[in-house]
């Protein structure tokens, strides 16, 4: 053993270094146990649960190196070494040659850091809440040359059964892996392949703090932990890196039972470490902008060029197209071609040849006006995830009180500001009521409810859909029943409103299982930040030959970022002891988000 190792271990014990916050951060310690599940991350056999033994074992490994190349302990754990050297004034560390670490440090050339939020991708189980990762910015001007710190489940959700993926993700059935990769690769994945807008939030960290972050990233690169969809997920693990950069920041205190990606951005804002923000539109958003620039008669040229129904030569021979419109058509065709290729809709050889023909032809027409895409509302200004509800109203002329709670996350009657339009994700929504007639009634107990009312357009013919699993009282009698439904349809709209039509097969449990099918038509007016209007009419036909009509009208006002008042009218056609009756409910509700 090195002559001074025991002395340094004794000094560390005297200073109680193993309980200092920075050491706890480096080990990802929570309540005395590390969240890292990779044995290679620890020097001590019990290092996962004993911070002091891990510190002593680290000192022993660093002071008594047996390898002096990239496999040296100092090369694998530069953050630990730098901190222990500072705290204990160690001068006896052996000389080692860290070629790989020095190479990546030179390539990164870290100067600042950015928290990146790709918006929700509602049709992907892994991305329905969005995602966050960190970009390490370098001295190079182009952000595309920067590197991204990422944490993700070691699984491909596109190649696995969605139900299996969700269950394994919920219960730690996957390893989550840390990785460091070029930023342009993440942009290609999220913005181009998954059609997700990207928001970048610069962090108020010094260059030295970013250096500390990078040291810790290196220590974790390639290691794994158990991945949990709601808790130890992609966004949660980014918090460790920010805290490693500046230990005085405590982002974990904001999260107790679930970590939703957008909530980590809100937490960073609460800590005052966000500076400027930047928006990167997705391929989908860019194409939708071209739809507004192209005349109706010229839009069809875009798909015709990409689908090979019209050659580039034949298109250029058209004489009834203005020069400006011709430029827009070719630019949109290039974007649509890249979008289609990223969606695996064509072979690479076809894509490359057509891409060359389109770009070469476009280059001959000279410059056009810069495409100016208006930034949508910033997600940082959206409401928080948890919602508490209180309200009063009348049901069949009887006064009634309401009280509810929803842990996550957003529904179509909430303010859509900062959220993906036409989407809904609710977990564990609970609404209770009380009146003179009934002491306590369960109005709604949603296990999960998801909706994706994506508007169809010239370039996109996406199917709208929604599903629900839980309890509610929207059926023939006035009791609360367990139900499940999964429906589909179409939605169209403009910047002020959108409408939809859906067909929803359903089942609910009374004394027996009763099936049915509903057809719904709805309109949502959401073109104003301070208010929204939701209207939906539904006709249902059940397997017991009964019919039912439902109607909802909701008018909501956004009083502040996290406060909303809502006025609602509900009509339900009931069948009580074979007697048809009408039930009408008027509500005034106050929603507080936190």
DOZA-560613 format. One line per field, with one value per residue (C-alpha): residue number from 1; residue in three letters; x, y, z. Coordinates in steps of 0.001 Angstrom, whole numbers, plus 500000, padded with zeros to 6 digits. Each point is the difference from the previous one (the first is absolute). Example, Ala and Ser with C-alpha at 12.3 -4.5 7.8 and 13.67 -1.06 7.14 Angstrom:
2
nr <- 1|2
rest <- ALA|SER
X <- 512300|501370
Y <- 495500|503440
Z <- 507800|499340
END
This chain:
594
nr <- 1|2|3|4|5|6|7|8|9|10|11|12|13|14|15|16|17|18|19|20|21|22|23|24|25|26|27|28|29|30|31|32|33|34|35|36|37|38|39|40|41|42|43|44|45|46|47|48|49|50|51|52|53|54|55|56|57|58|59|60|61|62|63|64|65|66|67|68|69|70|71|72|73|74|75|76|77|78|79|80|81|82|83|84|85|86|87|88|89|90|91|92|93|94|95|96|97|98|99|100|101|102|103|104|105|106|107|108|109|110|111|112|113|114|115|116|117|118|119|120|121|122|123|124|125|126|127|128|129|130|131|132|133|134|135|136|137|138|139|140|141|142|143|144|145|146|147|148|149|150|151|152|153|154|155|156|157|158|159|160|161|162|163|164|165|166|167|168|169|170|171|172|173|174|175|176|177|178|179|180|181|182|183|184|185|186|187|188|189|190|191|192|193|194|195|196|197|198|199|200|201|202|203|204|205|206|207|208|209|210|211|212|213|214|215|216|217|218|219|220|221|222|223|224|225|226|227|228|229|230|231|232|233|234|235|236|237|238|239|240|241|242|243|244|245|246|247|248|249|250|251|252|253|254|255|256|257|258|259|260|261|262|263|264|265|266|267|268|269|270|271|272|273|274|275|276|277|278|279|280|281|282|283|284|285|286|287|288|289|290|291|292|293|294|295|296|297|298|299|300|301|302|303|304|305|306|307|308|309|310|311|312|313|314|315|316|317|318|319|320|321|322|323|324|325|326|327|328|329|330|331|332|333|334|335|336|337|338|339|340|341|342|343|344|345|346|347|348|349|350|351|352|353|354|355|356|357|358|359|360|361|362|363|364|365|366|367|368|369|370|371|372|373|374|375|376|377|378|379|380|381|382|383|384|385|386|387|388|389|390|391|392|393|394|395|396|397|398|399|400|401|402|403|404|405|406|407|408|409|410|411|412|413|414|415|416|417|418|419|420|421|422|423|424|425|426|427|428|429|430|431|432|433|434|435|436|437|438|439|440|441|442|443|444|445|446|447|448|449|450|451|452|453|454|455|456|457|458|459|460|461|462|463|464|465|466|467|468|469|470|471|472|473|474|475|476|477|478|479|480|481|482|483|484|485|486|487|488|489|490|491|492|493|494|495|496|497|498|499|500|501|502|503|504|505|506|507|508|509|510|511|512|513|514|515|516|517|518|519|520|521|522|523|524|525|526|527|528|529|530|531|532|533|534|535|536|537|538|539|540|541|542|543|544|545|546|547|548|549|550|551|552|553|554|555|556|557|558|559|560|561|562|563|564|565|566|567|568|569|570|571|572|573|574|575|576|577|578|579|580|581|582|583|584|585|586|587|588|589|590|591|592|593|594
rest <- UNK|UNK|UNK|UNK|UNK|UNK|UNK|UNK|UNK|UNK|UNK|UNK|UNK|UNK|UNK|UNK|UNK|UNK|UNK|UNK|UNK|UNK|UNK|UNK|UNK|UNK|UNK|UNK|UNK|UNK|UNK|UNK|UNK|UNK|UNK|UNK|UNK|UNK|UNK|UNK|UNK|UNK|UNK|UNK|UNK|UNK|UNK|UNK|UNK|UNK|UNK|UNK|UNK|UNK|UNK|UNK|UNK|UNK|UNK|UNK|UNK|UNK|UNK|UNK|UNK|UNK|UNK|UNK|UNK|UNK|UNK|UNK|UNK|UNK|UNK|UNK|UNK|UNK|UNK|UNK|UNK|UNK|UNK|UNK|UNK|UNK|UNK|UNK|UNK|UNK|UNK|UNK|UNK|UNK|UNK|UNK|UNK|UNK|UNK|UNK|UNK|UNK|UNK|UNK|UNK|UNK|UNK|UNK|UNK|UNK|UNK|UNK|UNK|UNK|UNK|UNK|UNK|UNK|UNK|UNK|UNK|UNK|UNK|UNK|UNK|UNK|UNK|UNK|UNK|UNK|UNK|UNK|UNK|UNK|UNK|UNK|UNK|UNK|UNK|UNK|UNK|UNK|UNK|UNK|UNK|UNK|UNK|UNK|UNK|UNK|UNK|UNK|UNK|UNK|UNK|UNK|UNK|UNK|UNK|UNK|UNK|UNK|UNK|UNK|UNK|UNK|UNK|UNK|UNK|UNK|UNK|UNK|UNK|UNK|UNK|UNK|UNK|UNK|UNK|UNK|UNK|UNK|UNK|UNK|UNK|UNK|UNK|UNK|UNK|UNK|UNK|UNK|UNK|UNK|UNK|UNK|UNK|UNK|UNK|UNK|UNK|UNK|UNK|UNK|UNK|UNK|UNK|UNK|UNK|UNK|UNK|UNK|UNK|UNK|UNK|UNK|UNK|UNK|UNK|UNK|UNK|UNK|UNK|UNK|UNK|UNK|UNK|UNK|UNK|UNK|UNK|UNK|UNK|UNK|UNK|UNK|UNK|UNK|UNK|UNK|UNK|UNK|UNK|UNK|UNK|UNK|UNK|UNK|UNK|UNK|UNK|UNK|UNK|UNK|UNK|UNK|UNK|UNK|UNK|UNK|UNK|UNK|UNK|UNK|UNK|UNK|UNK|UNK|UNK|UNK|UNK|UNK|UNK|UNK|UNK|UNK|UNK|UNK|UNK|UNK|UNK|UNK|UNK|UNK|UNK|UNK|UNK|UNK|UNK|UNK|UNK|UNK|UNK|UNK|UNK|UNK|UNK|UNK|UNK|UNK|UNK|UNK|UNK|UNK|UNK|UNK|UNK|UNK|UNK|UNK|UNK|UNK|UNK|UNK|UNK|UNK|UNK|UNK|UNK|UNK|UNK|UNK|UNK|UNK|UNK|UNK|UNK|UNK|UNK|UNK|UNK|UNK|UNK|UNK|UNK|UNK|UNK|UNK|UNK|UNK|UNK|UNK|UNK|UNK|UNK|UNK|UNK|UNK|UNK|UNK|UNK|UNK|UNK|UNK|UNK|UNK|UNK|UNK|UNK|UNK|UNK|UNK|UNK|UNK|UNK|UNK|UNK|UNK|UNK|UNK|UNK|UNK|UNK|UNK|UNK|UNK|UNK|UNK|UNK|UNK|UNK|UNK|UNK|UNK|UNK|UNK|UNK|UNK|UNK|UNK|UNK|UNK|UNK|UNK|UNK|UNK|UNK|UNK|UNK|UNK|UNK|UNK|UNK|UNK|UNK|UNK|UNK|UNK|UNK|UNK|UNK|UNK|UNK|UNK|UNK|UNK|UNK|UNK|UNK|UNK|UNK|UNK|UNK|UNK|UNK|UNK|UNK|UNK|UNK|UNK|UNK|UNK|UNK|UNK|UNK|UNK|UNK|UNK|UNK|UNK|UNK|UNK|UNK|UNK|UNK|UNK|UNK|UNK|UNK|UNK|UNK|UNK|UNK|UNK|UNK|UNK|UNK|UNK|UNK|UNK|UNK|UNK|UNK|UNK|UNK|UNK|UNK|UNK|UNK|UNK|UNK|UNK|UNK|UNK|UNK|UNK|UNK|UNK|UNK|UNK|UNK|UNK|UNK|UNK|UNK|UNK|UNK|UNK|UNK|UNK|UNK|UNK|UNK|UNK|UNK|UNK|UNK|UNK|UNK|UNK|UNK|UNK|UNK|UNK|UNK|UNK|UNK|UNK|UNK|UNK|UNK|UNK|UNK|UNK|UNK|UNK|UNK|UNK|UNK|UNK|UNK|UNK|UNK|UNK|UNK|UNK|UNK|UNK|UNK|UNK|UNK|UNK|UNK|UNK|UNK|UNK|UNK|UNK|UNK|UNK|UNK|UNK|UNK|UNK|UNK|UNK|UNK|UNK|UNK|UNK|UNK|UNK|UNK|UNK|UNK|UNK|UNK|UNK|UNK|UNK|UNK|UNK|UNK|UNK|UNK|UNK|UNK|UNK|UNK|UNK|UNK|UNK|UNK|UNK|UNK|UNK|UNK|UNK|UNK|UNK|UNK|UNK|UNK|UNK|UNK|UNK|UNK|UNK|UNK|UNK|UNK|UNK|UNK|UNK
X <- 500000|501213|501531|497603|496777|498922|500852|497773|497196|500255|499985|496936|498233|500907|498547|496984|500455|497840|496944|500735|497392|502386|501171|496389|499262|502953|498675|496337|499183|496380|499201|503271|499857|501356|497614|502784|499557|503211|502615|502807|499094|501186|503407|498643|497918|497383|500558|496392|498791|503027|501312|502923|501292|499715|502002|502711|500125|500193|502952|501735|499448|501133|503097|501035|499416|500824|499311|501202|498131|496317|499098|501504|497607|500847|499068|496688|499044|501398|497251|500739|503733|499666|497746|502105|503168|498418|498531|502997|502789|501359|503298|500947|497632|501945|500484|497605|499329|496285|500030|496264|498893|502358|498831|496300|500726|501789|497158|497349|501949|497190|499052|496291|496994|496413|496964|498180|496300|498644|496229|497603|499606|496532|500064|503103|499699|503593|499567|496421|501140|502935|503637|502891|503729|502993|502078|503615|500905|503528|502096|498930|497314|497699|497797|499873|503602|499030|499429|496909|499827|497189|498387|497501|498584|502108|497078|498405|496313|499320|500999|498272|496373|498734|498336|503107|502185|497741|499826|503736|500641|497692|501565|503708|500155|502647|503452|500415|503307|501953|501543|501921|499363|500009|497129|499109|499148|497444|498579|499586|498272|497531|499469|500188|499051|497432|498651|500560|500641|503005|500453|503480|500482|503479|501250|501626|503153|503600|502597|501603|496608|499429|503458|498901|496872|502054|502280|496972|498518|503195|499720|496499|500398|499025|498825|496431|497237|496521|497675|496573|497620|498568|502855|503600|499548|501830|499123|500617|503541|500810|499476|503141|502193|498754|500518|503481|500814|498692|499353|498185|497130|497500|497678|499012|498050|497295|499154|498483|498032|500359|502307|498363|502521|498419|499923|503813|500059|497591|502278|503047|498024|499047|503698|500739|502525|498286|501138|499109|497699|500118|497460|500757|496964|499528|499707|496266|499794|502079|497751|496881|501504|500532|496328|499122|502362|498858|496805|497417|500650|503767|500005|499377|503338|501931|498657|500019|503734|500849|497713|501490|496634|501695|503620|502116|500426|496242|499406|502539|498269|496741|499418|497128|502050|501552|503723|499347|497494|502386|502709|497598|498801|503552|500990|496900|500656|503532|498634|497220|502494|502217|496954|498821|503448|500377|496629|501375|497593|502567|503287|503258|501025|496737|500332|503582|499325|496837|501628|502844|497607|497812|502842|501888|496894|499161|503523|499494|497131|501997|499145|496480|498572|501135|497441|498803|498255|498216|501030|497104|499373|502997|499427|501656|496854|497613|498110|501645|499202|498068|496466|497755|496330|497185|496607|496273|496950|496517|498834|496306|499476|501814|503193|503156|503651|503063|503544|502716|503694|502015|503738|500597|499866|497773|496547|498195|498104|503208|501726|501930|502616|503415|498587|499705|496659|497210|501710|498939|501842|498381|501020|498058|497507|497610|496834|497542|496671|497663|496408|496980|498865|503342|502711|502848|499957|502858|499605|503160|503021|502127|502862|501219|498508|501835|498812|501755|497834|502620|498609|500139|501614|501221|503215|498794|497032|500536|497281|498528|499352|499220|499804|498899|500196|498316|496705|497433|496216|499252|497759|496358|499434|501470|502473|503769|501291|503353|500497|502483|499853|502235|498809|501292|499037|501154|500669|500347|500561|501752|501921|496853|498114|499795|497190|499981|497812|500685|498506|500537|499271|499624|499244|498818|499133|496554|498536|501401|502401|498184|501520|499269|501260|499937|500369|501188|500445|501814|501432|502799|500666|503524|501326|500240|502469|497625|497019|498744|496635|499269|496805|499226|496819|499862|497454|500350|498377|500378|499835|496865|498244|499953|501013|501632|500827|502754|500890|502780|500752|503002|501235|503402|501984|503730|500312|503762|502589|498719|496446|496958|496280|497635|496251|498445|496634|499428|496933|499413|497040|499345|497900|498906|497790|499114|498931|501917|501017|502289|502850|501436|503008|501319|503481|502308|503467|503329|503180|503335|503144|503183
Y <- 500000|503528|501527|502949|498237|499287|503551|501419|497598|501117|503655|499393|498327|502916|502451|497690|500333|496974|501905|503181|500804|499897|496463|498925|501525|498247|496674|500863|499218|500274|499032|498150|497978|500761|499937|498648|496245|499321|498254|501494|503422|499060|499145|498600|496817|501851|503360|500178|500282|501318|503398|499928|496613|501137|503141|498003|497491|502847|501566|496641|499441|503496|499989|496453|499768|496661|501185|503298|500247|500587|497187|501864|500927|503676|499794|498357|502333|503504|501733|497956|500588|503769|500403|497826|501764|503361|498926|498043|501930|496766|500289|496313|498841|497867|501315|498398|500457|500510|500088|499346|502482|502717|499404|500346|503031|501673|499069|501324|503135|500750|503612|499963|497679|499948|498058|498658|499105|498141|500363|497098|497296|498787|496928|498535|498381|500966|503665|500972|502404|501405|499586|502014|499731|502318|501497|500849|503055|500516|502923|499130|502296|497309|498295|496960|499279|499829|496752|498734|498248|497500|497328|497579|496515|497409|498933|500799|500868|499811|496328|498865|499495|503334|498377|497971|503084|502072|497329|499344|503739|500467|497247|500320|497295|501849|501323|503697|500974|503236|501112|502887|500542|502756|502469|499798|496313|500898|502725|497509|497549|502408|502879|498151|496376|500434|503383|501705|503695|500660|502639|500872|501678|501327|499347|502663|497964|501186|498334|498393|498654|498508|498426|498340|498758|498496|498190|498355|499165|498137|497960|498861|499598|496419|499084|498927|500264|498531|502157|501002|501845|502340|500397|499155|500994|502118|503333|498973|498931|503344|501604|498269|501619|503509|499401|498598|503267|502104|498005|502935|499321|497400|499021|496643|501710|500898|496349|497443|497408|500719|501910|501385|501444|503446|500188|499831|503135|501666|498945|501500|503219|500021|499725|503015|498252|500466|502901|500266|497652|498813|498203|497447|499053|496412|498849|499787|503598|501192|498176|501448|503464|499237|499044|503575|501425|497814|500664|497216|499056|499785|497825|496851|500404|499249|496493|499350|500725|497828|497125|499969|500871|503025|500274|503021|500766|499953|502213|502565|499997|501186|503612|501039|500079|503217|500057|500442|497138|497779|500588|499187|496825|498685|500938|498315|496941|499716|500216|497503|497633|500058|499555|496999|498416|500387|498252|497027|500601|499588|498342|501840|499870|501662|502621|500931|500381|502067|502097|500831|500874|502213|501863|500549|501340|502236|501429|501282|502281|502216|501173|500278|501684|498472|497623|501675|497618|501585|498409|498287|500789|499030|496822|501749|502156|497020|498842|497567|496270|499449|501410|500601|500703|501458|501269|500140|499687|498632|496603|499753|503186|498532|501743|497901|500463|498580|499201|498334|499335|498908|499181|500259|501713|501770|499667|501676|502314|501320|502963|498686|502767|498340|496520|498058|500986|497430|497691|498663|497807|499383|497607|499306|502843|499926|502116|499704|501710|500492|501227|499830|496837|498162|500497|499064|498946|498875|502052|498898|497817|499846|497531|501281|502157|500938|501972|501024|502252|500839|502213|498682|502162|499876|498209|498091|497662|498880|497979|501499|497675|499855|497390|499822|497498|500670|500839|502651|500563|500750|497012|498978|500160|502592|497629|499935|497105|498632|500601|499731|501559|500441|502046|501640|502624|503201|503596|503160|503593|503316|502270|500982|496722|496374|497500|496224|497003|496721|496546|498476|496308|499505|497566|500661|497745|500121|496723|498644|501296|502387|500972|502928|502333|503758|502566|503427|503336|502817|503472|501557|503731|500613|502875|502312|499540|501205|497769|496864|498509|496267|498599|496313|498104|496195|497414|496454|496711|497167|496232|499950|502010|503205|503357|502962|503604|501967|503674|502059|503704|501424|503573|500433|503106|500032|502402|499457|497376|497603|501147|499280|500536|497753|500120|496790|498671|496213|498335|496242|497967|497393|496837|499353|496924|500099|503633|502485|503200|502962|500896|503500|501198|503544|500471|502846|498575|501429|498161|500596|498464|499340
Z <- 500000|499268|503110|500095|499026|503564|501037|497251|500924|503641|498951|497811|502926|502297|497473|499489|496224|499225|501216|498063|497396|497033|500821|500387|496581|498367|501309|499217|503623|501199|503598|500383|496762|496555|497048|497775|499536|498079|502171|497889|501379|503490|501477|503278|500017|502058|498313|498841|503597|501904|498914|502481|498887|496381|500768|501763|497146|497475|501823|500096|496272|499001|502196|499094|496266|498395|496455|498603|496680|499219|502412|502956|502801|499528|496305|500789|502850|499355|502033|503114|499609|499496|503056|502325|498860|500856|503344|501290|498207|498561|498112|499803|497261|497474|496480|497513|496279|499269|496191|499487|502665|498766|496443|500841|502192|497101|497643|502401|500909|502500|500668|500924|500277|498764|501232|496935|499937|496938|500206|500485|497367|500938|497736|501649|503457|500796|499102|500781|502754|498050|500936|501401|499536|500356|497215|500793|497937|498727|498817|496454|498604|498615|502592|497716|500998|503669|501910|501781|503373|499849|502163|498523|500397|498218|497819|496668|500579|496253|499916|503179|500877|501372|503020|500874|499588|502278|502722|499994|500039|502984|502109|499210|497350|497996|500666|499407|498405|500092|496737|498483|496297|497355|500341|496314|500501|502686|497764|497190|502335|501592|497592|496694|500703|502778|498809|503355|500518|502209|502689|501270|503402|500678|503532|502143|500669|499865|497800|503067|501138|496545|500240|503258|498244|497181|502465|501557|496605|499156|503181|499038|496250|499150|503504|500711|502571|500231|497897|501341|497692|502648|502467|499056|496372|497427|501568|503587|499217|498364|503414|501332|497358|500734|503731|499316|498238|502887|503209|501638|497591|501238|497167|501492|502772|497470|499308|502351|498037|496274|497675|496858|497491|499770|503796|500097|497853|502443|502883|498277|499504|503693|500899|497795|497760|496627|497844|496306|498076|496403|497796|497275|497878|498880|496405|500535|501202|497035|497540|501610|499490|496306|499796|500958|497345|497110|498106|500038|496380|500543|503124|497990|498195|503201|500494|496262|499828|503017|498990|496463|498447|498471|498881|500910|496287|499372|503015|498783|496628|501594|498966|502261|503237|501269|500793|503731|500126|498018|502614|502838|498257|499564|503551|501396|497831|501430|503552|499239|498369|503102|502228|497953|499976|503778|500347|497990|497139|497181|499102|500553|496328|498903|502747|499120|496276|500467|502726|497606|497150|502213|501704|496754|498294|502957|499953|496446|501100|502339|503496|501363|503076|503259|501460|503194|502336|502907|503273|501784|503688|502095|502088|502939|500209|500082|503070|502422|500013|503242|500052|502999|499243|502031|498920|500441|497810|499543|498830|499289|502057|503039|501252|499729|501004|498223|501108|497958|499505|496961|500264|496243|497663|497448|498431|497121|502347|501596|498395|496996|500226|499805|499311|496775|498534|500074|502490|503366|502510|503364|502735|503203|499619|502974|500329|502912|500627|502922|500262|502260|498204|500143|502602|497635|496356|497807|496839|498285|500777|496881|499933|496650|497269|496812|496980|496801|497834|497380|497258|496455|497338|496423|500983|503064|500232|503580|501703|503176|502926|503689|502746|503611|502838|503335|501680|499108|500007|496362|499323|500055|503744|502369|501706|499547|497869|498937|496297|497181|496557|496997|497044|496843|497448|498344|500931|497914|501012|499691|502372|501903|500431|498987|499717|500172|499410|501808|500289|503461|500679|503759|502803|503519|502913|501580|501240|496757|497381|497682|496672|497808|497340|500074|497249|501098|498317|501725|499588|502040|499740|501304|497928|502986|502838|502706|499213|498280|499089|499761|498482|499463|499100|500183|498947|501372|499131|502525|499641|502194|497251|502064|498559|501698|499178|501728|499619|501597|499825|501850|500147|501650|500920|500810|502919|500363|499112|502660|500633|497859|500428|498070|499375|498768|498887|499798|498549|500222|498860|502738|500119|503614|500535|496299|500333|497895|501738|499464|502325|499809|501988|500231|501469|500960|500638|501140|498979|501686|498467|501953
END
